[in-house]
Structure formats: structure tokens, C-alpha cells
Amino acid sequence: MVRRGGAVGAARDLAGAFVPLSVRELEREIDDRLRKVPTRLNEYGFDPFGFSPERVRRVTLLAALLHRHYFRVETHGIHHVPAGRALLIANHAGQLPFDGMMVAVSMLLEAEPPRLVRAMGEYWLARLPWVGVMMSRAGLVVGTPETCAEMLQRDECVLVFPEGVRGMNKPFRERYRLQRFGQGFVRLALETETPVVPVGVVGSEEQQPGLANLPALGRLLRMPAFPITPTFPWLGPLGLLPLPTKYRIHFGEPMQLEGAPDDDDEAIQTHVDRVRSRITALLAHGRRARRGIFT
């Protein structure tokens, strides 16, 4: 008589036999990197923000496969990200947040030591059924200033897109033109004395070219926008699949901003403009260095 546990284990072993060796090696690499991430967990296996290493392991394999084999991500300057608390400030594009996913996977698989990136998500994502729970389990947090400040005070690495949906849903004709930056990230950096690392993501701007946007329809569906692309909504859910553009992620040198978090808007905007200029320069350099959108 075969015990149920033994039957389940045998089934898993049989299923594993059909998994390509490269995928199994990537799974082992992810497990090894996650063990090295310094994360404080409670007795139930969660951190104070709902992150669970066991849960994130389940979604990281797919993200890592996209990183290695679909977007073929190259990173440059990742050693610039300092140990301890850090604010990664990046451009945002592509209709869906694959850019944030690729930055996060890069920090897990390529940074030394590996880092868990806490990306600040849009409010509307957390309102979607099941998505809010999945976001927190994978390390994504709704972008309130209070939550972000608490994470930085705990020496986390936080990813922020100051353009927000303005960048993510901009039309293709405005690719690599940074939209207006909010000032919140500067006030957080000053309040928590956190270095700012500018990040330029090249490749995301072409993954889902925006032809038009229907904001009224988006509001009706409780979404910040309803983009029209060459494939969406014409192909239904398949139209959400991004093009296999090649990603190049450029991490700039950290910037230690000086001032007070309650400085007037004009003083804060000076810091915003400096960071924005650094990201613009990283994007220009990355675009000059690439051979093509897909290579």
C-alpha cells in the first residue's frame, strides 16, 4: 500500500523529470538567492508588510524566465545600489508594469548581496479581486508615503515611479520623454535620509506601443486609463502580452539629497529636476548603446 504523501512525492518527481534542466537550475538559483535576502519574518512566515518568501518563490520563477529569455535583460551599474535603505527612482512605461518586475528580478538575481525590491504599486491595483493579496505576498505595496517611509526606516530597497500612470500610459510618440514627476519621493528621501538611485529602463517604452487612450472608459471600469495598442483590445487578453523587446536597465550613482522634508515646493522641485535629468541622461546613453529594439 502506497501512502498518500509518498504518491504525491512520486508525482512531483515525475513532473520534475519533464521540466527542462535550465528551468530547474533557475529554480535552485532563485531559492539560493532568496535565502540570502535579509528579511525579518514573523512566526507565520510573513514580514510586517505581508511579504512571504514562500509565496514570492512561486511567482518569481515566471518573472525570472521573462527576465532571462523573453526580455533578455542586461543590467549596467547595479553595483551603484548601496547597502541598506535605498530609493530606486525609474522611468515608467509599457501599459503594464513589466518594467518594475524586471528591475526587481535584476536586484534579486544580480545584485550582491541579493536585494528584495519593494515596489510601490498604484492604488487601483490593490482594489482588484485577489490582486491586493498577491501584491503584498510578492513584496509590492500600495504607494502611501507613510508605508514607504516605514519601509525605508527598516532599511528596505524601495522602487518608485514618480511619473505614475502618466508615464505608463503615454502614447508611443512620446516614448522616452519623461512625464511630470511628483515631489513625494524627494520629501521621503529627505525625511528618512535615504540615498536616491536614478534608474533608466530602456526597452519598456516599446513593449506595448500606445496608439490612443480612452480615459472615460477607463474611469467606467475603475482603471486609471484604457489604452489602445496594436494588439489590445483587438486580441482580447492575448493583446496584453508585451512584445519581446530587449531590456537594458541602467543604474546611476546614488544621490544624497540635502535639505528638509518640509522645504517649500520650489526647493523640492530643484531636487526633482536633478534626479529627472540623471534619468534622462541614463536613457539617452542606453538608447545610443543599443543596436535595435529587439537586439
Secondary structure, DSSP 8 states (H G I E B T S, - for coil): ---HHHHHHHHHHHHHHTS-HHHHHHHHHHHHHHHHS-----TTS--TTS--HHHHHHHHHHHHHIIIIIS--EEESGGGS-SSSEEEEE---SSSTHHHHHHHHHHHHTSSS---EEEEE-HHHHTSTTHHHHHHHTT-EE--HHHHHHHHHTT-EEEE-TTTHHHHT--GGGTT------SHHHHHHHHHT--EEEEEEESGGGTS---EE-HHHHHHTT-S--EE-SSTTTTGGGGGS------EEEE---B---S-TT--HHHHHHHHHHHHHHHHHHHHHHHHH-S-S--
